[in-house]
Structure formats: structure tokens, C-alpha cells
Amino acid sequence: MTLRTEDLAQLIQQRRSCYLFKDKQSAPLQTNTLKTCLEAALWAPNHKLTQPWRFWVLGSQSQAVLASTYAALRAGSRAEVDSEAYRLHYTSAVEKFLQIPQIVLVGQVLSDDAVIRKEDYAACACGIQNLQLMAWQQGIGVQWSTGPILQAQATYDLLEQSPERIELIGALYMGYVQGDCNNQSAKRKPLESVSVWLD
Ligand SMILES: Cc1cc2nc3c(=O)[nH]c(=O)nc-3n(C[C@H](O)[C@H](O)[C@H](O)COP(=O)(O)O)c2cc1C
């Protein structure tokens, strides 16, 4: 079957970063569905076939460990450690994080060569977009987050990785789309304002 141009255009244009998911107990992501999304990432263009992407699919235990890292960073940026406000921020952050139906961490294998490194980041980004489109086509929303957990040593420890070899470039928060995903940022500048067509 040939994919129609208008269907592909619609998929690309309608995909939104998702900030609101259906409850994970009533709408869990099945392993095979998730694998379909990850497989799509593998087919992204990548110069010299470096295939620089690595994925860590979190289960409930690892999500709970990451929730404490997330909460400590979030509470620490909002209140004095050990204060009552800190404890409140911490608890609500853990709760919020545990509600995310599925988390996939994406890392880039770091080349020693600066040019390859840059190209590899581009390739990883292409892979993430493939994943996002494949997910969206199945009613699954993704939020690509680059928040502070990606820089935390505790996250690298959880994955048993070294930041010298792997750079974490995305936490993908995934789940079945609820409503408009709580996303109000669908606008784009018109093509004419960002393109120049030369003779
Ligand atoms: C490299 C990169 C990093 C991003 N980091 C974050 C992030 O940390 N938090 C977040 O809410 N969205 C993040 N986003 C999603 C963008 O905010 C989102 O794509 C943008 O608002 C446009 O919305 P759309 O994806 O619905 O078209 C990131 C996107 C990219 C490409």
C-alpha cells in the first residue's frame, strides 16, 4: 500500500508534544507497540552509519529511582533543602513523575571527533522524530524533555553509564494521548517567512 502524501503531511503536522496522557493503568503501552516506535528510530538517517542512539526503556523500579532524582532536583530549585516547602515539592514531584505512563531515555554515543559528534546528535534527533511520528500514528503522545535529570550523575548511575561515553539527550515521556495533550504550541511561521527561493 502506498502512503498518501496528504496522510503523511497530516501526521507530521498534527503531531504535538504531549503533556497529558491517559492513565497508565487503564491505557498501558504494550511492549510490542513500544518496540514499533523504537524500531522506527533505528531507520533515521545517520552519517557513516554510526547509529549513535541508545535507548533505555524504564520499568516501574527504574522509574521510581528516577522519580527521586527528578523530585530532589525540582524541590531543590524551589525551596531550601529540609524545609517543609521542600518536602511538599518533593512529594508532589514524585507523584507527578510516577504518573508518566512510560519513559524512554535516549543517549548519544560520544565520538571523539567533533564533527561526527555534531552529526550524531542530528542523527539522534532524526531518530527521535521517527519515534514520535510512529507513536503519534498509534495515538501515543511523546514529550521530548531535556530537563535536569539528564545531567544528573544519579541518572547515569542508574543506567550504569559514563557521561564521558554517553550523553543523555532526551527523556521521552510517552503515553496514550488525552484530549489536546495540554499543548498550546502548535503554531508555525509560514514557509514564506523562513525560506528563500533562489534563481
Ligand atoms: C531538542 C529538544 C528539546 C526539547 N526539550 C523540551 C523540554 O525540556 N521540555 C518540554 O516540555 N519540551 C521540550 N521539547 C519540545 C518542544 O518544546 C516542542 O517541540 C515545541 O514546543 C513545539 O511543539 P510541538 O512539538 O507540539 O510541535 C524539546 C524539543 C526538542 C527538539
The ligand as an ORCA input file, in Angstrom:
! r2SCAN-3c Opt
* xyz 0 1
  C      15.944     19.250     21.408
  C      14.585     19.448     22.007
  C      14.470     19.607     23.385
  C      13.206     19.768     23.976
  N      13.142     19.875     25.333
  C      11.935     20.032     25.916
  C      11.826     20.103     27.320
  O      12.824     20.012     28.054
  N      10.605     20.246     27.853
  C       9.488     20.323     27.072
  O       8.404     20.470     27.609
  N       9.546     20.247     25.729
  C      10.746     20.088     25.126
  N      10.825     19.985     23.761
  C       9.600     20.018     22.955
  C       9.388     21.406     22.358
  O       9.114     22.330     23.386
  C       8.224     21.324     21.356
  O       8.638     20.522     20.270
  C       7.819     22.709     20.851
  O       7.168     23.436     21.846
  C       6.873     22.628     19.655
  O       5.711     21.903     19.988
  P       5.274     20.615     19.168
  O       6.304     19.535     19.406
  O       3.919     20.245     19.729
  O       5.196     20.980     17.729
  C      12.044     19.803     23.158
  C      12.186     19.653     21.770
  C      13.423     19.477     21.198
  C      13.538     19.299     19.705
*
